[in-house]
Amino acid sequence: MRTRVTDMFGIELPIFAFSHCRDVVAAVSRAGGMGVLGALYFTPEELEMELKWIDDHVDGKPYGVDVVMPASYEGADFAPEELVSRLQGMIPEGHRQFVEDLLAGHGVPQLSEDADPGKVLLGWTDATARPQVEVALRHPIALLANALGPPPADVVELAHAKGVKVAALASTPRHAVKQVEVGVDVVVAQGTEAGGHTGEISTMVLIPQVVDAVDVPVLAAGGIGGGRQMAAGMALGAEGVWTGSIWLTVEEADTPELAKSRILAATSRDTVRSRSWTGKPARLLRNEWTDAWEAANSPGTLPMPLQFMLVSDALRRIGRSDAAELATFPAGQIIGAMSQVKSARDVVFEMVEEYIEAVGRLGGITES
């Protein structure tokens, strides 16, 4: 397969795989696509170790890193050294009590006194994401992606100076234009079907609008899990696909077994766009946690990054308890088509085979 993105990155297949798991990233790159490691959950020191491992296990194939540098968030004008403390002071006590009452109602215990302190503020801000960018650019990455809006122009320039291409996710044509204006090389047009932060426009509608709005290569994202969806995206003008949720249940994934089993049993109706995770709309697996934040007694969610700071310890407590009904995580609507555990390599090859079959079928219709 050959498109502008395969030529741009020297890859065999225009299949990009976003994952927080280094094993998945390396496996997809070795299979001919491009794995992209989500840096969000890692400290700079942890990210350094993850990327060093990928360097050693990717067989010289290209890979990328995805960071989160939102264009707008609370505390954007705070000094880095006082960022966490000032943000913590902005969280209302009523919200803290709501979370405590929700967990108590489901019998979720407190963390032990010797539990690690956790991460109350991930890379949801410019100040916390820049160290991740610095680490990433010390490694031979081929792509730096930003998951929330256009990356800062100086970050784009820094990446380009290192010979690294830049991508950014867009949920509207207007967002895509803004990204190209700051120098982004690839736009990921992500429809509302996608897991994680996502907009309101469906993939089928969004892709051609973005393709028409920009002159850089576009990747189709949102509900892409097989070759037929890939063929549809390419038919709409995309030059590759950006995938995420389909890697949650592959053999290499480090997804907790409880979460993996719930994904495999879920239907496409079992997800919901909710602000209960980060304060910005994100598609999550629907359950009693997401429902609670929509209930009449909910105080409402807080803006990014306050919401995650509010719930970060709660999510850790839920993860260490038996309260499966509260365990939520990003997942796209494609989970309704995921029912088996396969290797990442098999997922890539099956996608290509199904793509070829779909294109051949369309060719046959045209010929007749």
C-alpha positions in Angstrom: 0.0 0.0 0.0 1.3 3.4 -0.9 0.0 6.8 0.2 1.6 10.1 1.2 1.9 8.9 4.8 3.6 5.6 3.9 6.1 7.6 1.9 6.5 10.2 4.6 7.4 7.6 7.3 8.8 4.8 5.2 6.2 2.3 6.4 4.6 -0.5 4.5 1.0 0.0 5.8 -0.8 3.3 6.6 -2.0 1.8 9.9 -1.2 3.9 13.0 -1.8 2.2 16.4 -2.2 4.4 19.5 -1.5 2.5 22.7 -0.2 3.2 26.2 1.5 -0.2 26.1 5.0 -0.3 24.7 4.6 -4.0 23.6 1.7 -3.1 21.3 3.6 -0.1 19.9 6.6 -2.2 19.0 4.5 -5.1 17.6 2.5 -2.9 15.2 5.6 -1.2 14.0 7.4 -4.5 13.4 4.3 -5.7 11.5 4.6 -2.8 9.0 2.4 -0.1 10.5 3.4 2.5 13.0 2.9 2.2 16.8 2.4 5.4 18.7 3.0 5.4 22.5 0.6 7.5 24.6 2.9 9.4 26.9 0.2 10.8 29.2 0.5 8.3 32.1 4.3 8.4 32.3 6.6 10.7 34.3 9.5 11.9 32.2 11.7 9.3 33.9 9.2 6.5 33.2 8.8 7.7 29.6 12.6 7.5 29.1 12.5 3.9 30.2 9.6 3.1 28.0 11.1 4.6 24.9 14.5 3.0 25.5 12.7 -0.3 25.6 10.9 0.4 22.3 14.2 1.5 20.7 15.6 -1.9 21.6 12.6 -3.9 20.4 11.2 -2.2 17.3 13.9 -3.6 15.0 14.7 -0.2 13.6 11.1 0.4 12.4 9.6 3.9 12.9 7.3 4.7 15.8 5.7 7.7 17.4 4.8 9.4 20.7 1.5 11.0 21.6 1.3 13.8 24.1 -1.6 15.9 25.5 -1.1 19.6 25.2 -4.6 21.2 25.3 -5.1 24.6 23.9 -7.1 25.7 26.9 -7.3 24.5 30.5 -7.6 25.9 34.0 -4.3 27.3 35.4 -2.6 28.0 32.0 -1.1 31.2 33.5 0.1 29.6 36.7 3.9 29.3 37.3 5.0 25.6 36.9 6.3 25.4 40.5 2.9 26.4 42.0 0.7 24.7 39.4 -0.4 21.7 41.4 -1.0 23.5 44.7 -3.0 26.3 43.2 -5.1 23.9 41.1 -5.8 21.8 44.2 -7.1 24.9 46.0 -9.6 25.4 43.2 -11.4 22.1 43.7 -14.6 22.7 45.7 -15.1 20.7 48.9 -18.6 19.7 47.7 -17.1 17.9 44.7 -14.6 16.1 47.0 -17.5 15.0 49.2 -19.5 13.8 46.3 -16.7 11.5 45.2 -16.2 10.2 48.7 -20.0 9.5 49.1 -20.0 7.7 45.7 -17.1 5.4 46.7 -18.5 4.8 50.2 -21.8 3.8 48.7 -20.1 1.0 46.7 -17.9 -0.1 49.6 -14.6 1.1 48.0 -11.9 1.3 50.7 -9.4 4.0 51.3 -5.8 3.5 50.0 -3.4 2.1 52.5 -1.0 4.5 54.2 2.0 3.0 52.4 0.4 3.2 49.0 2.3 5.2 46.4 1.2 8.8 46.1 -0.1 8.4 42.5 -0.3 11.1 39.9 -2.8 13.8 40.6 -1.8 15.8 37.5 -0.8 14.0 34.3 0.2 15.7 31.0 -3.1 17.6 30.8 -1.2 21.0 30.7 1.5 22.6 28.7 3.9 22.7 31.7 3.5 19.0 32.4 3.6 17.9 28.8 6.7 19.8 27.7 9.1 17.5 29.7 7.5 14.5 28.0 8.2 16.2 24.6 11.8 16.8 25.6 12.3 13.1 26.5 10.5 11.9 23.3 12.7 14.1 21.0 15.9 12.6 22.6 14.8 9.3 20.9 14.7 8.3 17.2 10.9 8.8 17.0 9.4 9.5 13.6 6.2 11.2 14.8 5.1 13.5 17.6 1.3 13.7 17.9 -0.9 16.0 20.0 -4.2 14.5 21.2 -6.0 17.7 22.1 -6.0 20.5 19.6 -3.1 22.2 17.8 0.3 21.8 19.5 2.2 25.0 20.4 4.0 26.4 17.3 7.4 26.3 19.1 6.9 22.6 19.8 6.2 22.0 16.1 9.3 23.9 15.2 11.4 21.9 17.7 10.1 18.6 16.3 10.8 19.7 12.8 14.3 20.7 13.7 14.9 17.2 14.9 13.5 15.7 11.7 10.3 14.6 13.4 6.9 14.9 11.7 4.0 16.3 13.8 0.4 15.1 13.8 -2.7 16.4 15.7 -6.2 15.2 16.2 -9.1 17.2 14.9 -12.8 16.8 15.5 -14.0 19.6 13.2 -12.7 21.1 9.9 -11.9 24.4 11.7 -9.7 22.6 14.2 -7.8 20.9 11.3 -7.2 24.3 9.6 -5.8 25.7 12.8 -3.4 22.7 13.1 -2.1 23.2 9.6 -1.6 26.9 10.3 0.9 26.0 13.1 2.8 23.6 10.8 1.3 20.2 11.5 2.3 17.6 8.9 -0.6 15.1 9.3 -4.2 15.7 10.6 -6.0 12.9 12.3 -9.7 13.4 11.6 -11.3 11.7 14.6 -15.1 11.1 14.6 -17.3 10.8 17.7 -17.2 7.0 17.6 -13.6 7.2 19.0 -12.6 6.3 22.5 -11.1 9.0 24.7 -11.4 12.7 24.0 -13.6 13.1 21.0 -16.0 15.5 19.3 -19.6 15.3 18.1 -19.3 14.7 14.4 -19.4 11.2 13.1 -16.4 9.8 11.2 -18.3 9.3 8.0 -19.2 12.9 7.9 -16.0 14.4 9.3 -13.3 12.8 7.1 -14.3 14.3 3.7 -14.9 17.7 5.4 -11.3 17.7 6.8 -9.8 16.3 3.6 -11.4 19.2 1.7 -10.3 21.8 4.3 -6.5 21.0 4.4 -3.8 20.0 1.9 -1.8 17.7 4.2 -2.4 14.0 4.6 -5.4 13.0 6.7 -5.8 9.9 8.8 -9.3 8.5 9.5 -10.0 7.8 13.2 -13.0 6.9 15.2 -14.6 3.4 14.8 -11.8 2.0 12.8 -11.2 -1.6 13.7 -11.2 -3.6 10.5 -10.4 -3.5 6.9 -13.9 -2.5 5.8 -13.7 0.6 8.0 -10.2 1.3 6.7 -11.5 1.0 3.1 -14.3 3.4 3.9 -11.9 5.9 5.3 -9.6 5.7 2.4 -12.6 6.0 0.0 -13.5 9.3 1.8 -10.1 10.7 1.1 -8.0 9.7 4.1 -4.5 8.3 3.4 -4.3 6.1 6.4 -6.1 5.1 9.6 -5.5 6.0 13.2 -6.7 3.2 15.6 -6.9 2.9 19.3 -9.5 0.8 21.0 -8.8 -2.3 19.0 -5.4 -2.7 20.7 -6.9 -2.8 24.2 -7.6 -6.6 24.0 -4.6 -7.9 21.9 -2.3 -10.4 23.5 0.5 -7.8 24.0 -1.8 -5.3 25.8 -1.3 -4.6 29.5 -5.0 -3.9 29.9 -6.2 -5.3 33.3 -8.0 -8.6 32.9 -11.3 -7.3 34.4 -11.3 -4.4 31.9 -10.4 -6.7 29.0 -13.2 -9.1 29.8 -15.7 -6.2 30.0 -14.6 -4.8 26.7 -14.9 -8.2 25.0 -18.5 -8.5 26.3 -19.6 -5.0 25.5 -21.7 -3.8 22.6 -21.3 -0.5 20.7 -24.1 1.0 22.8 -22.1 0.5 26.0 -20.0 3.7 25.7 -20.9 7.3 26.4 -19.3 10.7 26.0 -18.7 11.9 29.5 -16.7 14.7 31.2 -16.3 12.5 34.4 -12.7 11.5 33.6 -10.9 14.7 32.6 -13.5 17.5 32.4 -13.5 17.5 28.6 -15.9 15.2 26.6 -14.3 11.7 26.3 -15.9 8.4 25.2 -15.8 6.0 28.1 -17.2 2.6 28.9 -20.6 3.4 30.4 -21.3 2.2 34.0 -22.4 3.5 37.4 -19.5 5.9 37.6 -20.4 7.8 34.4 -24.1 7.5 35.3 -23.5 9.1 38.7 -22.0 12.2 37.2 -25.1 12.7 35.1 -27.5 12.1 38.0 -29.6 14.9 39.6 -27.5 15.0 42.8 -24.2 15.4 40.8 -22.4 18.7 41.4 -21.3 18.6 37.8 -17.8 18.0 36.4 -14.9 20.5 36.7 -12.9 21.9 33.8 -9.6 20.3 32.8 -7.3 19.5 34.6 -9.3 19.9 37.9 -11.6 17.0 37.2 -8.9 14.4 36.9 -7.1 15.9 39.9 -10.4 15.4 41.8 -10.9 11.8 40.8 -7.4 10.4 40.3 -7.2 8.8 43.8 -10.8 7.6 43.4 -9.9 5.8 40.2 -6.9 4.2 41.9 -9.1 3.1 44.8 -11.7 1.6 42.4 -8.9 -0.2 40.5 -7.7 -1.9 43.7 -11.2 -2.9 44.9 -13.9 -5.2 43.8 -16.2 -2.4 42.7 -16.2 -3.4 39.0 -19.4 -1.4 38.5 -17.4 1.8 39.0 -14.4 0.9 36.9 -14.4 3.0 33.7 -11.9 3.8 31.1 -11.7 5.2 27.5 -13.2 3.0 24.9 -14.6 3.6 21.4 -17.8 2.2 19.8 -15.7 -0.3 17.9 -15.6 -2.5 21.0 -18.9 -3.9 19.9 -17.0 -5.8 17.2 -14.2 -7.0 19.5 -14.9 -10.5 20.9 -11.6 -12.3 20.7 -8.0 -11.9 22.0 -5.6 -11.9 19.1 -1.9 -10.9 18.6 -1.3 -7.4 17.4 0.4 -8.8 14.3 -2.7 -10.8 13.5 -4.9 -7.7 13.9 -2.8 -5.8 11.4 -2.7 -8.6 8.8 -6.4 -9.3 9.1 -7.2 -5.6 8.6 -5.1 -5.6 5.5 -6.8 -8.7 4.1 -10.2 -7.4 4.8 -9.3 -4.1 3.2 -8.2 -5.9 0.0 -11.4 -7.9 0.0 -13.5 -4.7 0.4 -11.7 -2.8 -2.3 -12.0 -5.9 -4.6 -15.7 -6.1 -4.0 -16.1 -2.5 -4.8 -14.1 -2.9 -8.0 -16.3 -5.8 -9.0 -19.4 -3.6 -8.6 -17.9 -0.9 -10.7 -16.9 -3.4 -13.5 -20.3 -4.9 -13.6 
